[in-house]
Amino acid sequence: MARDFGVDVADDGTAEHPPAPPPGDDGFLGLVNAARSRHGVPPVTLDPRLIRAAEAHAAAMAAHGALGAECPDGTSLFHRIAAHGYAPLTVAEHLVSGPRTPDAFVDYCLSGEERRGPLRDPAVTHVGIGRASGAGDVFWTAVWAQPFTPDGLRRFASEVITLTNAERAAARLAPLAPDPRLTAAAQAHSDDMVARDFYDHTSPEGRQPWDRAATAGATHRGIGENIACGQRGPAEVVRGWMNSPGHRANILKPAFTHIGVGYATGSRAGTYWTQVFGASR
């Protein structure tokens, strides 16, 4: 899914900047769903949890006078989404300053191929919108999301394995078989990175990938691990791993025979991915 880390939209400076009106029934949802209808995708609904998260983040950006997914105090938009009780499977955001009306904001979001991605994504079902005035400008946050489900998690993990095995097939290597114990280890690590707000192969108490695999009951003789954060879907994360020599080496290691995949959302980066590989001999 596309994301917009924030772009300032300039004006000509000839008009006074009125205060931004509060979010609500101001036509935003109608504009969005009209655009989705033209593209042949289902409508989205406003979610109050995403609205509260978006409002809080827009207010924080306005208070600091700067766009960003993470504020100077270390609180990210994704922290806010979790704090307001929404668990996403997929999430995308627009962080924008400049537009004065919902029409101008939506027009801007539709003006580029990457920016318009969330508005046209059929998987997105919920949206939250927030805006706030500060530093002589108007700051907007839009959050586009699909709620977490166990089936969605299994689908993402399966897609990562399929894409990984496609890369191995291209290198004339045998496919990796899913392993429930490696899956448990991978999922536990993704969940832990989100829960304790860290990003590392080594946990805060010093546990390594092979320690986690052993705890999950894996008996493989060799263990490898790839992690990633911030990527919004299986294709993006596998592509990123394949573009990194160390991660690519794990994916294409001939000795590996089994794989488990974990995925969790929240914390600073929004998404946390883990692959755990095992060699049976």
Phi, psi and omega in degrees: 000145182284156174217152180240111183284000174118126178225132175285130178257114186278152169238180186273357175076010184269345182248150174293149181264106179287157176300146178289130177291157180293150178292159181157217182277071184249014178096353183303309185297320178297320178296317181296312184289333173295318178295320178294321179298320178297333180265000176078028179242156184295158178289160173253164176239151175287132177250125185298329179291318178290326177298314181296319178295317180294319178298316181296320182287321177299318180296321179293319178296318180296321181296326180264352178067031182207147175278149175170146177287339179232133181273166183303335179278003178090358179276124180260165174305323184286329170300316183294320179300314179294319182297332180267008167091014179257126177252106182270151165273313174235149181211140174220160184216151166243125175241110192220146170234147176127302184301144182259343184227159175303322179301314181293322179295312181295319177302318179296315181295337179269359191274353179224152185300313180290318182298323184280355183307306181299324181294338182250004184280118181293341180285337181289130179240337184233150177219149171228144183227138176217149176211151182206151179262144177180151179054035179071021184218174175242128183250133183241142169229124172240132180243127181244129188211157169240130185290150178293139169219151175303322178296321178296320177298314179298323180294316178299314181298318179296321179294321178298317180294317179299314180293322178296316180290333175294320177294321178293321179298321179296333178265010179061042177247155180292149178290157176270137179267137176298141179231124184296329180287320176292325176298316179298318179295317181295315181294321179299322181287318176300314179299320182292319179298321178291312186296324184251009170058051174224166180217100184191157172288335181260127180287164181305331179266007172096009180285139184255169181306319181290332175293316181293321178297318180296319178299325179281358177095006180288140181241017181296145184285330179233141181230137173228161181214137168244139172231159178203156175216148177097338180288142190260003178194167182303316182297318181294319183288320179292322177298319178296317178297319181292338178272001179246120187306316182293317179291320178300321180298321176296314181298324185256019179285120184299329185289337182286139184236340185225161183211150169225146183233135175237151181208133178214155181240149179132200177057209189284319188269345178097317180224141182226122186244143176221133167247131172241126181253148177226143174253126186280346181207000000 
